[in-house]
Amino acid sequence: MGDMARRVIGGRTALDRAGVAAHTGAAYTTVTHWHRHRARFGFPHGFAHDGRDWFWLDDIEAFHTTHLAAKRAELTKVDRRGDPKDLLGSGAAAKVLGYGSYRNLPDSLYDHPDRVETLPDGRIRRLWYRHTVWAVADARTGRQSTGRTPGTTGARKPYPYADDPRLQAAITLLTEADAAGQDRRGLGVTLARQLAITERTAQRLLAAAADTPGVSCE
């Protein structure tokens, strides 16, 4: 799919969804979200060509410039008080960044704790130095996280977690919930317990499952 991400059509450069993800640095699921809610985000209308959606490169660049500017304007105020060497848990780190919940922590911080402790019940506690949290805040550009460590690259899978055996469990859970008319909220907790993984990983698996071809999105 990598060689299909960009193509010249009628003398203009166009990108498919994989190409949009690669060009903007956003996750593939984020591009799908932008497209699904394009009226809200101002995402460009695409066009069908060879059985897939395409978008003009210049339209994507104009959209992304505007999108980043809007995201920067929404950045929270950082709490600069305290000893830089203090160790903070996820809740405290979220407060430093001005977030109401640890669930809002950026992947660049959440996935790279300075220290990890295993609690008596087996859960993992992530800890960061206050100066680490400040550094992440200073590096914010408003761009949606790709979930990758800055500086890393690599070919994108057909869709996130494509080769992950846990994805089928997420698909099954979504399918059963939709068939029963069950609200999808709370499925992350269920899947996390089922697979013995963190809730954040479970939510990512569910998001990937929802974007997997053949799975309906409510």
N, C-alpha and C positions, 0 to 999 in steps of 0.2 A: 504493500500500500504506500510505502514511502515515496516511490517514483510517481505516484498518482496525486500527490499532495498539491502540486503546482502544475499549471498547464497554460499555454498561450492559446486563447480561443478568440478568433476574429481579430487578432492583432493586439488583444489586451490580456494581461496576466490575471489568471483566476486561481483561487485556492479552494480545495474541498475542505471539509471540516477538519481533517487531519492537518491540512496545510494552515488553516486558521490557528489551530492549537500551536503548531510549530512556530508560526510567525509571531504570535502574540506572547508566547510563553505560558499560556493558560492551559489548564488541564482539558482533555478532550470532553469530559463531562461538563466543564464550565462552558465550553463552546456550545454544547447541546442545550444547556440551560439558557444561554444568551439567545439562541435561535428560537427556542420554545417560547420565550417571553420577550420577543423582539420589540413588541410595542412598549414594554416597560424600559428596556435598555437602549432602545434606538438601534438595535442590531440591523444591519442591511438586509434587504430582501435578496435572496439568492435566485438561482435559476437552475433548472434541471438540464443535465447534459450527461450522456452515457450512463444513465441510471443512477446518478447521484447528484447531491446538491453542490453547487459551486457559487463562489462569491468573488466579486471583482476585488483585486488586491488594493486598489486605491480607496475603495469604499471601506474595506476592513481597516486600513491604516487611519482613515479619518475617524471611524468609529472608535478605534482603540485609543487614539489621542484624546478624544473627548471623554471616554470612559475613565482613563487614568487620571485626568484632571479632576473629574468628579470624585473619584475615590480618594485622591489626595486631600480634597476639601473636607472629606468626612473623617480624616484621621483623628483619633482621640488624643486628648491632652495627656502627656506622660507625667507621672509623679516622680520628680527628681530628688525627693527627700530620702534620707537613709544612708547607711553604710554600704558602699559598693560591694563589700565582701560578704554581706548578709546572704544566707541561703534562703530561698523562697520556694514555697510549694506552688502548685498550679493556681490556686485561688488567689494567693498573694501576688503572683506574677501577673495575673489578669488585672488586678486592681492597679498595679503600677502602670500598666498599659491603658488603663481607663476603660476596661471591659467589665461587663456585669457578670460574666461567667467564664470559667476556664475553657468552656467549649469554644470560645472565640479566639483562643490563643492561635497564632499563626503556626503553620506546620514547621516553619524554619526554626521555631523555638520548641514547640511541643515534642518534635521528633528527635531533638538533640539536647537532652538534659545534661547538666554538668555532673549530676550525681543521681543514682537510682537506688532506692531502698526497697526491700521486700518486706511488706507488713506481715504480721502474724497470720492474717487470713489469706495470704498468698497474693494479695493485690500489690501492684507496683506503685511506688510513690516517686514522682519525678521532682527534682530540685534544681534550681538555677541560682547562680549568683546574681545579685541585683545588677551588677555591671553588665552581665550577659543580657539581661532583659532590656537594659537601656540601649545596648548595642543593636539589638534587634529592632527596637523602636526607631533608632536613628537611621536604620537601613531601609525602613519602610518606604515604598514608592507608591503604594496604593494598588499594586498589581496583584491580581488573584494568585494565590500560591499554586505552584505546579506540583507541590508535594515532593520536589526533588531538592537535594542539597545544592545551594548555589554553585555554579561552575560545572555541574555534571550534565552530560548529554547522553543521548542514546536513542535508538529507534523506538517509536511508540508501538505498543502492541495494538492489535485491531481494536480493542477497547480495554479499559483498565481492568486488571486482574484476570485478563483473558486466559492465562495459563494456571490460575490459582484454583486448586481443587475445592476450596471453600466457597467459590462463587456459586456452585450448583446449590449449596445449602441456602444461600441468600435468595436465589431465584425461586427455589421451592417454597421458601417462607413467604415471599412476596405473592406468588401465585395462589397459595392457600389462603392468605389473608384477603386478597382481592376476590376470590371465589366465595368467601364467607361474608363479604361485605364489611370486613374489619378495617378499622382505621390503621393506616401504616405507622402512625406515631406509636412509639414504644417497641417497634420491631427490632430496633438497634439493641435494646437491652436483652430481648429474647435471643437474638442471634449471638450476642456476646457470651451469654451463659451457655448456649448450645455448643459453641466452638471453643470456649475458654479463651477468648481474645478480649482486647479492650473495646469499649463501646465506640471509640473513634474509628478503629479498624472495622468494626461491624457496620458502622454508618457508611464507610467508604465502599464496603462490599455491597451493601444494599443499593447505594447510588449507582455502582457499576452494573448491578443486576437490573436496575430499572432502565438502564440505557443499552442493555444487551438486546440485539435483534430478536424479536419474537416475544418480548416481555412488554406488556402494556404499561403505560405510565398514567396513573390517576392524578 
